[in-house]
Amino acid sequence: MTARISQKVAIGVVFVAAMFMSILDTTIVNVALPTIGRDFKVSATAVDSISIAFLVSLAVFIPASGWLGDRFGGKRVLLAAVVVFTAASAACGLANSLAELVAFRVLQGAGGGMLAPVGMAMLFRVFPPAERVRASAILTVPTTLAPALGPVLGGLLVTEESWRWVFYVNVPIGAAALIFGLIFLEGIPQARPGRFDLAGFLLSGVGLGLLMYGVSEGPNLGWGRPEILATIAAGVILLAVMVVVELRSAAPMVDLRLLGNRLFRASNGVIVLASVAFLGTLYAISLYYQDGRGLSALGSGLSTFPEAFGVMGGAQLASRWLYPRLGPRRNISIGLIGTAASIGLLALLGPDTSLWWPRLLMLTLGLSMAQVFVPVQAAAFATITPAATGRASTMFNTTRQLGGAVGVALLTTVIVLVGPVHLVAGHQVANLTAYRAAFLAAAAICLCAVACSLSIRDADAASTRPGRSGPQETGSRPAPATAA
């Protein structure tokens, strides 16, 4: 049986399943937080620690994932991460107190933090450059379908069953991925990555964790609170020290020299700004539906779900037609402009606007974002050597994760500053101007990403375009740092 399944298929199946449950977990749990708070008799501020613990744990463990995958083998680390995440999910469902649930969420984050970088590195090592646009279309499924499906599935489970099922739902997915991986995945030998960079791990992990905590809690507690300012400042300082230490290290945990590669640097710029706009918009539109228009969590999820159909169709359009013909520069730029237009048009929604208009815009948003995610993931690693793929994947996923957290925090802050409610005839009603301002902010950020996309040279990514993998220009060769 093993001989009948190529490693492209085997890695793709395990990685998509693992990423799907990890990303789904973020949005599905948010729906259940109010119910969990009532069950454990804790305040809304306290129950928020369930989400924060997961995000911080992700940030701490992502930097070490590339080294672990290179040191112990991608198969071992990926399957170990699946086991940790799945077991922690089951434990979360069995938790009897908030403290237990938060502890198990930290464990979940540890497993989740290793899934994306290790799986992406494995996928890009088995797909040759000319086929990576196909691999990127595969990656787009969990990263964009799961955020849209989470509120729908979470609403159904919380309403019909129990909040514990938002965690139990991961168990069969994780078990299936583990069994499939044990049977079909093969170990791929990698060059030894050198000694574990303890200083880099501590500085990057703690720095990212503190920054993620401050960014995530800032909108809730207030950006002027001393603990928020201190946390963000400490995170920034530690990351600044990390930059100095890692640039001097011969075998750094976070290989910042990779940013000397023009194509990789531009791709990271696109992915972080696009993640801010896209994931921030998905969060803001759910608030618009529920707080602005009075929909239930399930109704909000169903009205957001057309985005997933747009992404699935757009991924095929990008991988099969647009990317091979247009190349990454024009494909990504068109996608960003379409995304900005879709988000900007959301700012025209009024209190009596038919809900079919935002649903249609969700569809066009997904269609446009597929033109960003698929090409940028295909092109980003074009001039990265196989030996550096693990470290490059770690950095790429770190910037995407941070971008998503910043997007949610930024758009939430805009809504809070404008005011989600105002008085009309002595009664508090939803202030849709707050949501319009948030959508305009996200659209502006998306347009800023166009500057990064226009700095991409198609010649640098020629090897990733089917039928166009001719010799590269001298200027498009990877910087020496990528060959390490």
Beta strands, then each sheet from edge to edge (+ up, - down):
strand 1: 421-424
strand 2: 427-430
sheet 1: 1+ 2-
end
